[in-house]
Amino acid sequence: MESLTRTLRSFHEKHEKIKHTVHTAWRYPLPKWGQYAMGCVYFTIPVVGGWYVMQWAISKSVDEIGERGEKLQHKQLRGYGNKTVIDGKEEKVGAGGRYGGVNLAMSDSSTQENNRTMLKALFKKERKRRKKENNEQQQGNQVYNDGAET
């Protein structure tokens, strides 16, 4: 046990000595272009690394569930909010239900219907706006084409 303690203490001392050397003797003030270059490097590494991690996660997701979820056993949501179907029975999950846990956010059927109605109205308004925008654009193109012919 004493040799392990001695080894760990020696490792710690050597590590501290290296840290001190790196942070004092090896410091070199960079010119503005070097500071900019290092800033770009320090910014780019996590961004590029994160992009590669996301690509890996996407490929694993496609392998597991398919491109559009075709490998899933259940393609539709069964139950809602704090209720789910387990072994053919609808059961409560989360706090106070099966498996314990936290209170889950849920909405009753009237809130769901209200949300559905508002979303439908929003989509209808957006479709009208886009249709109007397309008509105006086509009229502008027609006026431009008519002017070019004369």
Disulfide bonds with the S-S distance in Angstrom:
none
